Amino acid sequence: MRRSIRSLCAVGVTLALTAVPSGIATAQAADPAVQITGGRTQPVFSYSDAIREHILVETPVDSDGDGAKDRAAVDIIRPRETEQGLKVPVIIDDSPYYDNAGRGNESERKRYDATGAPVKFPLFYDNYFVPRGYAVLLVDMVGTTKSDGCPDVGAAADIAAGKAVIDWLNGRAPGFRQDGTPVAASWHNGRAGMIGKSYDGTLANAVAATGVRGLETIVPISAISSWYRYTRMNGVLYTDGYMQFLADYVDTDPAAKCAAVRQRLGVEQDDATGNYNAFWDERNYVSGSLADVSNVRASVFAVHGLGELNVKADHFTTWWEALGKRGVPRKLWLSQYGHVDAFDYRREEWIDTLHAWFDHWLYRVDNGVTSEPRVDLQVAPDRWVKQRDWPSRTLQIPLWLRSGEDGQGALSLLPSLRRTEMSFTDDPTQTESRMVSDPATASPNRLAFLTPPLRRAVRFSGTPKVDIQVKLDQPDVNLTALLVDYGEDDRVDHYAPAGGIRTLAEETCHGEATADDDGCYRRTETVTARRPLEIVARGWLDAANRRSLTTSEPLTPGRTYRLTWDTLPADYVVKPGHRLALILAGSDATETVPDQPAAAKVTVELTGSRIWLPIAALTGPSDADAPATLDFAPSPERGEWRGPTDVVLPTPSRDLY
């Protein structure tokens, strides 16, 4: 057994369950109690002696159609003092991955003893928080691990377990021991939080958006806010057949049990058109039919990576903006990594901040965590800054598409005054590497528009918008827009399999331990890569969905249309001497599913075509008063290009977890 990083402290300090100052609470040795020092709960309860139990909570759904309401399996660990009257809050990780992918960077799974009692709780939450006076509940999503039913990937069945558990904690839903006898959470103080990465964080978003009472806060990490947005953008599919694939992956029961549910998922997702429909509305937590941000009562501490090509960054931006409009208390960590938990790139700061967050919302400790700047933003591989909100205050500045020298495209602060057209032909096999290679050389399958080298650094913060005039020779085409920084630099390698981190052999330990379950995890380090360019933002549009996500409307060949669409969000600094470019192409064989059997010719009318950039002030201490501007050097000499001529980008990581 690996040793814990601290020794057990004495028990015997009282905490009132109202707002508590960050000093030390009054001692009272006679009763089991929680201790607060320096604004943090202290480790005064035995982890090894904690109560570990496995129960079932009845949900309101019958997702497998067997005539009985599905029961969700819940593994609980709580201080033994809760049997003596101690009331504690709950931290919940609701997941479909406990018996397949496992949880965390080391893919931990649950384990049980011969009686069926849990002995191994994945991740560090139990080791760290139970000694500090919390219960930790690991919930098997309906249709997975030990729970009944069938997963429906984001809809009612998926949401049911987490919500039912919170209802059970507050006496609104029945729970049962393994022998079938009823069980109640008499030890609960009425406050619960949910946390999790990827699917787990998605379930936290979904449950919060039901408005369930008793859920005080959620911590969604790399979490989905709309399953439509996860599988497609503006009618363009990222992948096909995904919903039934994922339902099958997380369900470890015999395949026949939920075959009918998976078949329905495959039909109702409507890959043929890519349109938004009632199926997707049930899986939209921002403004959906089953869950809606207007219902959210819980505070939200969101974590996301701007390098994410799995759960892309528009999930957090749409959720974040909607929460802000509702006045929901919010906090954000925004990194340059891919699909990575904050525990694995900023461990000590993460644990301390998470600890303060849970103490504030679940124990009402007045520790100042909500008075800090709302956002922690990573601006370089080894540098983080704090800011008031995200995105930063910006100026929306248009860069106009113009024809340059030798038929090259240019980006300018001034629009083209004469009618000019440039064309390309869609190539469904074209990769992003081909799109971005040698932008100064004409290509039949993409257009490249470049700024001159920048005189000084420029930062944009938010979501760029493409706004172009086009005509086609066919009724439809998929369009791709890439915003590219051409300039050699060392950047977080979010393309790497682990999303920008490397796992090391050395461990750090956080919390108490038993022979079966310690709180020790391998350290990581940031992986950087020196490349000649960075694709800063990407965006896609099925031209037939230009006016509606719910209805496809073919274009009239030869007619000019104004097409506008958002790219993915970014917060990025283009350094002096670098050049910024907009690449326009058809199908993107790297990130999307090409769906056009014939190669359409796309003609862009440059007059009136532009990309809007949210330009923000720089983030360094010396740049506090720097204006948000774009400043170009004089145009390079005719035909000169000093950038890459052949680029091969790594294949993005597709890890689900």
C-alpha positions in Angstrom: 0.0 0.0 0.0 1.3 3.4 -0.9 1.4 5.9 1.9 -0.9 8.9 2.2 0.7 12.4 2.2 -0.7 13.2 5.6 -1.5 11.7 9.0 -4.9 11.5 10.5 -6.0 14.5 12.5 -8.0 14.4 15.7 -11.8 14.6 15.5 -13.8 17.1 17.5 -14.6 20.5 16.0 -18.1 21.8 15.4 -19.3 23.5 12.2 -22.6 25.3 11.9 -24.4 24.7 8.7 -24.8 28.4 7.9 -22.3 30.8 6.4 -19.0 30.1 8.2 -16.1 32.6 8.4 -12.7 31.3 7.2 -11.3 31.1 10.8 -11.5 28.1 13.0 -14.9 26.8 14.1 -15.7 26.3 17.8 -14.3 23.1 19.4 -16.8 20.7 20.9 -15.2 17.3 21.5 -18.4 15.5 22.5 -20.0 15.3 19.1 -18.7 14.3 15.6 -18.0 17.5 13.8 -16.3 19.2 10.9 -13.3 21.5 11.3 -12.7 24.6 9.2 -9.3 26.3 9.1 -8.1 28.9 6.7 -11.4 28.7 4.8 -11.0 24.9 4.1 -12.5 21.8 5.7 -9.8 19.8 7.4 -9.1 16.1 7.3 -10.4 14.9 10.6 -12.4 11.8 9.7 -11.0 8.3 9.2 -11.0 7.2 5.6 -10.2 3.5 6.4 -13.2 3.4 8.8 -15.6 5.1 6.5 -18.9 3.4 5.7 -19.0 1.9 2.2 -22.3 0.7 0.8 -23.9 -0.3 -2.5 -27.6 0.7 -3.0 -30.2 1.0 -5.7 -32.3 4.1 -6.4 -35.5 3.9 -8.3 -35.8 6.2 -11.4 -39.0 7.2 -13.2 -38.0 5.6 -16.5 -38.3 2.1 -17.9 -35.7 2.4 -20.7 -35.5 -1.3 -21.5 -39.3 -1.8 -21.7 -39.4 -4.7 -19.2 -42.4 -3.2 -17.3 -40.4 -2.2 -14.3 -38.8 1.2 -13.4 -35.1 1.2 -13.9 -33.0 1.2 -10.7 -29.7 3.1 -10.7 -26.7 1.5 -8.8 -25.0 3.9 -6.4 -21.7 3.3 -4.5 -21.4 5.4 -1.4 -18.5 6.2 0.9 -19.2 8.5 3.9 -17.6 9.2 7.3 -18.6 6.7 10.0 -19.6 9.6 12.2 -22.7 10.0 10.0 -24.1 7.1 11.9 -23.8 9.3 15.0 -25.7 12.3 13.8 -23.1 14.0 11.5 -24.9 15.6 8.5 -22.7 15.8 5.4 -23.0 17.1 1.8 -22.5 14.8 -1.2 -20.1 14.9 -4.2 -21.5 12.8 -7.1 -19.8 11.4 -10.2 -22.4 10.0 -12.4 -20.8 8.0 -15.2 -21.3 5.3 -17.9 -17.6 4.3 -17.8 -17.1 2.5 -14.5 -16.8 -1.0 -16.1 -15.5 -0.2 -19.6 -13.2 2.7 -20.2 -12.6 3.4 -16.5 -12.1 6.9 -15.1 -9.2 9.3 -15.1 -5.8 9.3 -16.8 -5.1 5.8 -15.4 -8.5 4.3 -16.4 -9.5 3.2 -12.9 -12.5 1.0 -12.4 -14.7 0.2 -9.4 -14.0 -2.9 -7.4 -16.1 -4.8 -4.8 -15.5 -7.3 -2.1 -17.2 -10.7 -1.8 -20.3 -9.2 -0.1 -20.8 -6.7 -3.0 -19.6 -3.7 -1.0 -17.4 -1.3 -2.9 -13.7 -1.2 -1.9 -12.3 0.8 -4.8 -13.7 4.2 -5.8 -12.0 5.6 -8.9 -10.3 9.0 -8.8 -9.2 11.0 -5.8 -12.5 12.5 -4.7 -13.2 9.9 -2.0 -9.6 9.8 -0.6 -9.5 13.6 -0.3 -13.0 14.7 0.5 -14.4 11.9 2.8 -11.8 12.8 5.6 -12.9 16.4 5.2 -16.6 15.6 6.0 -18.1 14.7 2.6 -19.9 11.7 1.3 -18.8 10.6 -2.3 -21.4 8.8 -4.5 -20.4 7.1 -7.7 -23.5 6.5 -9.8 -23.8 4.1 -12.7 -25.7 5.8 -15.5 -28.9 3.9 -16.4 -28.1 1.1 -18.8 -24.4 0.8 -17.6 -22.4 -1.3 -15.1 -24.8 -2.4 -12.3 -27.7 -0.2 -13.2 -30.9 -1.4 -15.0 -32.1 -0.2 -18.4 -30.6 1.0 -21.7 -28.6 4.1 -22.4 -30.2 6.6 -24.7 -27.2 8.9 -25.1 -28.1 12.2 -23.6 -31.9 11.9 -23.2 -34.3 10.9 -20.5 -32.7 7.6 -19.5 -29.2 9.1 -19.3 -30.4 11.9 -17.1 -32.6 9.8 -14.9 -30.0 8.2 -12.5 -28.3 11.4 -11.4 -31.5 13.3 -10.9 -33.1 10.3 -9.0 -30.1 10.1 -6.7 -30.5 13.7 -5.7 -34.2 13.1 -5.2 -33.4 10.1 -3.0 -30.9 12.1 -0.9 -33.7 14.6 -0.2 -36.4 12.0 0.5 -38.2 12.3 -2.9 -37.3 8.9 -4.4 -37.1 5.4 -3.0 -33.8 3.6 -2.4 -33.0 0.0 -1.6 -30.2 -2.0 -0.1 -28.9 -5.1 -1.8 -31.3 -7.3 0.1 -34.3 -5.2 -1.1 -35.0 -3.3 2.2 -35.6 0.4 1.9 -32.8 2.8 2.7 -32.9 6.6 3.3 -30.1 9.2 3.4 -30.7 10.4 6.9 -27.1 11.5 7.1 -27.3 14.0 4.2 -27.3 17.8 4.9 -29.4 18.6 1.9 -26.7 19.9 -0.5 -25.1 18.0 -3.3 -22.5 18.7 -6.0 -21.8 16.9 -9.3 -18.5 16.6 -11.0 -17.0 14.7 -13.9 -15.1 14.8 -17.1 -16.5 14.2 -20.6 -19.7 12.1 -20.4 -19.7 12.4 -16.6 -19.6 16.2 -16.9 -22.2 16.1 -19.5 -24.6 14.3 -17.1 -23.9 17.0 -14.6 -24.9 19.7 -17.1 -28.0 17.7 -18.0 -29.1 17.1 -14.4 -28.5 20.8 -13.5 -30.6 21.8 -16.4 -33.6 19.9 -15.0 -33.7 22.3 -12.1 -33.6 19.5 -9.5 -33.7 20.9 -6.0 -30.8 20.0 -3.8 -28.1 20.2 -6.5 -26.1 23.2 -5.3 -23.1 23.2 -7.7 -21.7 21.3 -10.7 -18.1 21.0 -12.0 -18.4 19.9 -15.7 -14.9 19.2 -17.2 -14.8 18.9 -21.0 -18.5 18.4 -21.0 -21.2 18.4 -23.7 -24.0 21.0 -23.7 -25.7 19.8 -26.8 -25.4 16.4 -28.5 -26.2 17.8 -31.9 -23.3 20.2 -31.4 -21.1 17.2 -30.4 -21.8 15.2 -33.5 -22.2 18.0 -36.2 -22.0 21.7 -36.9 -24.5 23.5 -39.1 -25.6 20.3 -40.8 -22.1 19.0 -41.4 -21.4 15.6 -39.6 -18.3 15.1 -37.6 -19.0 11.4 -37.6 -21.8 9.1 -38.7 -23.6 6.3 -36.8 -22.3 7.7 -33.6 -25.2 7.6 -31.2 -25.9 3.9 -31.6 -22.1 3.2 -31.5 -21.7 5.0 -28.1 -24.8 3.4 -26.6 -23.3 0.0 -27.5 -19.9 1.0 -26.1 -21.1 2.0 -22.7 -23.6 -0.9 -22.3 -21.8 -4.0 -21.2 -24.9 -6.2 -21.1 -25.6 -8.8 -23.8 -26.1 -7.0 -27.1 -29.7 -8.2 -27.6 -31.0 -6.5 -24.5 -30.9 -2.9 -25.9 -30.7 -3.6 -29.6 -34.1 -2.0 -30.2 -33.0 1.2 -28.4 -29.8 1.4 -30.5 -31.8 0.9 -33.7 -34.0 3.8 -32.8 -31.0 6.0 -32.1 -29.6 5.2 -35.5 -32.8 6.2 -37.3 -33.8 9.3 -35.3 -30.4 10.9 -35.4 -31.0 11.5 -39.1 -27.4 11.3 -40.5 -28.8 11.5 -44.0 -29.6 15.2 -43.7 -27.6 16.3 -40.6 -30.7 18.4 -39.5 -31.7 19.3 -36.0 -34.9 17.6 -34.9 -36.9 16.5 -31.8 -34.3 13.8 -31.2 -31.6 16.4 -30.8 -33.8 18.8 -28.9 -34.2 16.2 -26.1 -30.4 16.2 -25.9 -29.9 19.9 -25.8 -29.2 21.3 -22.3 -29.0 24.9 -23.3 -32.6 25.2 -24.7 -34.0 21.7 -25.0 -37.3 20.0 -24.4 -36.1 17.8 -21.4 -33.5 20.1 -19.9 -32.9 23.9 -20.3 -30.5 26.4 -18.9 -33.4 28.5 -17.6 -34.0 25.7 -15.0 -30.4 25.8 -13.6 -30.3 26.4 -9.8 -26.8 25.2 -9.3 -23.6 27.2 -9.5 -21.2 26.1 -12.3 -17.4 25.7 -12.3 -16.6 24.8 -15.9 -13.3 23.5 -17.2 -12.5 23.2 -20.9 -9.6 23.1 -23.4 -9.5 25.4 -26.4 -7.4 22.7 -28.1 -10.4 20.2 -27.8 -11.3 18.4 -31.0 -13.4 15.9 -29.1 -15.8 17.9 -27.1 -15.2 21.1 -29.0 -15.0 24.4 -27.3 -18.4 25.7 -28.5 -19.9 23.4 -25.9 -18.6 25.5 -23.0 -19.1 28.9 -24.8 -22.8 28.4 -25.5 -23.4 27.0 -22.0 -21.2 29.7 -20.4 -23.0 32.5 -22.2 -26.4 31.2 -21.4 -25.6 30.8 -17.7 -24.3 34.3 -17.6 -27.6 35.7 -19.1 -29.4 33.8 -16.3 -27.2 35.3 -13.6 -26.0 31.8 -12.5 -22.8 32.0 -10.3 -20.0 30.8 -12.6 -16.3 30.0 -12.6 -14.1 28.9 -15.5 -10.7 27.3 -16.2 -9.8 27.6 -19.9 -6.7 25.8 -21.1 -4.8 25.2 -24.3 -5.0 21.4 -23.9 -7.2 18.9 -25.5 -9.5 16.5 -23.7 -7.6 16.6 -20.4 -8.8 16.9 -16.8 -7.4 19.9 -14.8 -6.1 17.4 -12.3 -3.6 16.3 -14.9 -2.2 19.6 -15.9 -2.4 21.9 -12.9 -2.9 19.5 -10.0 -2.1 21.4 -6.8 -3.9 24.5 -7.9 -6.8 22.5 -9.1 -7.3 20.5 -5.9 -7.1 23.7 -3.7 -9.5 25.6 -5.9 -12.0 22.7 -6.2 -11.7 22.2 -2.4 -12.6 25.9 -1.8 -15.4 25.7 -4.3 -17.1 22.7 -2.8 -16.6 24.0 0.8 -18.3 27.3 -0.2 -21.3 25.8 -2.0 -21.8 22.7 0.1 -20.7 23.8 3.6 -21.4 27.6 3.1 -17.8 28.5 4.0 -17.1 32.1 3.3 -13.6 31.6 1.9 -13.5 34.2 -0.9 -13.5 31.7 -3.8 -16.4 33.5 -5.4 -14.7 36.9 -5.0 -11.7 36.0 -7.1 -11.5 36.8 -10.8 -14.0 34.5 -12.5 -11.6 33.0 -15.1 -8.2 31.3 -15.1 -6.9 31.4 -18.7 -3.9 29.6 -20.1 -2.0 31.9 -22.5 1.2 29.9 -23.0 2.4 26.4 -22.2 3.8 27.6 -18.9 1.7 30.7 -18.2 -1.8 31.3 -16.7 -3.5 34.6 -16.1 -6.7 35.6 -14.3 -9.4 37.8 -15.8 -12.8 39.1 -14.9 -14.8 37.1 -17.5 -14.6 35.3 -20.8 -14.4 36.3 -23.5 -12.5 39.5 -22.8 -14.0 42.8 -23.9 -13.4 42.9 -27.6 -13.7 45.0 -30.8 -15.4 43.2 -33.6 -13.1 43.9 -36.5 -13.7 42.7 -40.1 -10.8 41.4 -42.3 -11.9 41.7 -45.9 -11.2 39.1 -48.6 -9.3 40.6 -51.5 -7.2 39.4 -54.4 -3.5 39.7 -53.9 -0.6 39.5 -56.3 -0.2 36.6 -58.7 -3.8 35.5 -58.0 -3.1 35.0 -54.3 -5.8 35.9 -51.8 -5.3 38.6 -49.2 -6.9 39.7 -45.9 -7.2 43.5 -45.5 -8.6 46.1 -43.2 -10.2 47.6 -46.3 -12.8 46.0 -48.5 -12.3 45.4 -52.2 -13.8 48.1 -54.3 -14.0 46.2 -57.6 -16.0 43.1 -58.3 -13.6 40.2 -58.1 -14.2 36.5 -57.9 -12.0 33.5 -56.9 -13.1 29.9 -57.1 -12.2 26.4 -55.9 -13.6 22.9 -56.4 -14.7 20.7 -53.5 -12.5 17.7 -53.1 -14.1 15.2 -50.6 -10.7 13.6 -49.9 -8.9 16.9 -49.0 -7.4 16.9 -45.5 -6.6 19.9 -43.3 -2.9 19.3 -43.9 -3.4 19.9 -47.7 -5.6 22.9 -47.0 -3.0 24.7 -45.0 0.1 23.7 -46.9 1.9 26.4 -49.0 -0.9 29.1 -48.9 1.0 31.3 -51.3 0.6 28.8 -54.1 -2.7 28.5 -55.9 -4.7 25.3 -55.3 -7.7 24.1 -57.3 -9.4 22.9 -54.0 -9.0 25.8 -51.6 -8.6 29.5 -51.3 -6.1 31.1 -49.0 -6.3 34.8 -47.9 -3.3 36.1 -45.9 -2.5 39.2 -44.0 1.0 40.8 -44.3 3.3 40.0 -41.4 2.0 41.5 -38.2 4.0 44.5 -36.8 2.9 43.6 -33.2 1.1 40.9 -31.5 -2.7 40.7 -31.8 -5.1 38.7 -29.6 -8.5 37.6 -30.3 -10.9 36.3 -27.7 -14.2 34.8 -28.6 -15.8 33.4 -31.7 -14.8 34.5 -35.2 -17.6 34.7 -37.8 -17.3 34.0 -41.5 -19.4 36.2 -43.7 -19.0 35.5 -47.5 -20.8 35.9 -50.8 -20.8 32.7 -52.8 -22.4 30.9 -55.7 -22.3 27.2 -56.6 -22.7 25.2 -59.8 -24.6 22.6 -57.8 -27.5 22.7 -55.2 -25.3 22.0 -52.1 -21.8 21.8 -50.7 -20.1 21.5 -47.4 -17.9 24.4 -46.6 -14.9 24.7 -44.3 -13.2 27.8 -42.9 -9.9 27.6 -41.1 -8.3 30.5 -39.3 -4.5 29.9 -39.4 -1.5 31.5 -37.7 1.5 31.0 -40.0 4.6 31.4 -37.8 7.1 29.0 -36.2 6.4 28.6 -32.5 6.3 26.2 -29.5 2.7 25.4 -28.6 0.9 23.0 -26.4 0.6 19.8 -28.5 -3.1 19.3 -28.1 -3.0 17.0 -31.1 -1.0 14.4 -29.1 -2.8 11.2 -28.0 -3.2 12.5 -24.4 -4.2 16.0 -25.5 -1.0 17.8 -24.6 0.3 15.9 -21.5 2.8 13.1 -20.9 2.3 10.7 -18.0 5.4 10.2 -15.8 6.4 7.4 -13.4 6.4 9.5 -10.2 3.3 9.7 -8.2 1.7 12.4 -6.0 -0.8 11.4 -3.3 -3.9 13.4 -2.2 -5.9 12.1 0.7 -6.1 9.0 2.8 -5.6 5.4 1.7 -6.5 1.8 2.2 -4.9 -1.3 0.8 -7.5 -1.3 -2.0 -7.8 2.4 -2.6 -5.1 5.1 -2.3 -5.2 8.6 -3.5 -1.9 8.4 -5.5 -1.7 9.2 -9.2 1.1 9.6 -11.7 2.4 13.0 -12.4 2.2 14.5 -15.8 4.1 17.2 -17.8 3.1 19.4 -20.7 4.0 18.3 -24.2 4.8 21.0 -26.6 5.5 20.9 -30.3 7.3 23.3 -32.5 5.4 23.7 -35.8 5.3 26.3 -38.5 1.6 27.0 -38.1 -1.5 26.6 -35.9 -5.1 26.2 -36.9 -6.6 28.6 -34.5 -10.3 28.2 -35.3 -12.4 25.9 -37.5 -15.9 26.2 -38.7 -18.2 24.2 -41.1 -21.5 24.8 -42.9 -23.7 22.7 -45.0 -24.9 25.4 -47.5 -28.3 23.8 -47.5 -28.6 24.6 -43.8 -27.6 28.3 -44.3 -31.0 29.5 -42.9 -32.2 26.7 -40.7 -30.7 23.8 -38.8 -34.1 22.0 -39.0 -34.7 22.2 -42.7 -32.4 21.6 -45.7 -32.9 24.1 -48.5 -30.9 23.5 -51.8 -29.3 26.4 -53.5 -30.0 27.6 -57.0 -26.9 27.0 -59.1 -25.4 30.3 -60.4 -27.2 32.5 -57.8 -25.2 34.5 -55.3 -25.9 33.8 -51.6 -24.6 35.4 -48.5 -23.4 32.7 -46.1 -22.5 33.4 -42.5 -21.4 31.0 -39.8 -19.4 30.9 -36.6 -16.2 29.1 -36.2 -15.2 27.4 -33.0 -14.2 29.8 -30.3 -10.6 30.7 -29.5 -8.4 32.8 -27.2 -5.1 33.2 -29.1 -2.2 35.6 -29.6 -0.7 35.9 -33.1 2.9 37.0 -32.6 4.8 39.8 -34.4 6.1 38.7 -37.8 3.5 35.9 -38.1 0.8 36.0 -40.7 -2.9 35.3 -40.2 -4.9 33.5 -42.9 -8.4 32.4 -43.7 -8.5 29.2 -45.6 -11.8 28.4 -47.5 -12.5 24.9 -48.8 -15.2 22.4 -49.3 -15.2 19.1 -47.5 -12.8 18.5 -44.6 -11.8 14.9 -44.6 -9.9 15.3 -41.3 -12.7 16.5 -39.1 -16.0 15.9 -40.9 -17.8 13.3 -43.0 -17.9 14.5 -46.7 -21.4 13.9 -48.0 -21.3 15.3 -51.6 -21.0 12.6 -54.3 -20.2 15.3 -56.9 -17.5 18.0 -56.5 -19.2 21.4 -56.5 -17.4 24.4 -57.8 -17.6 27.3 -55.3 -17.1 30.9 -56.5 -16.5 33.5 -53.8 -17.4 37.1 -54.6 -14.7 39.0 -52.7 -16.7 42.3 -52.6 -18.6 42.1 -49.3 -16.8 38.9 -48.1 -15.0 39.0 -44.8 -14.3 37.3 -41.5 -15.1 39.1 -38.2 -12.5 38.8 -35.5 -13.1 39.5 -31.8 -9.9 41.5 -31.1 -9.0 41.9 -27.5 -6.2 43.6 -25.4 -3.2 41.5 -24.7 -2.9 39.6 -21.4 0.6 40.4 -20.1 1.2 42.7 -17.1 2.8 45.2 -19.3 -0.1 45.0 -21.8 -2.8 46.0 -19.3 -3.6 49.2 -21.2 -2.7 47.9 -24.7 -5.3 48.7 -27.3 -7.1 46.0 -29.2 -5.8 46.6 -32.7 -4.5 44.9 -35.8 -1.3 46.3 -37.2 0.2 44.9 -40.4 3.7 45.4 -41.9 3.9 46.5 -45.5 3.0 43.8 -48.0 5.8 41.4 -48.8 7.5 41.6 -52.2 5.6 40.1 -55.1 5.4 36.3 -54.8 7.5 36.1 -51.7 6.5 33.3 -49.2 8.7 32.4 -46.3 6.4 29.9 -44.6 5.8 26.2 -44.9 5.2 24.6 -48.3 4.3 21.1 -47.1 2.6 20.5 -43.8 1.4 17.3 -42.2 -0.7 17.8 -39.1 -1.0 15.0 -36.5 -4.3 13.1 -36.4 -6.4 14.6 -33.5 -7.0 12.4 -30.5 -10.4 10.7 -30.5 -10.5 9.4 -26.9 -14.1 9.3 -25.7 -13.4 9.6 -22.0 
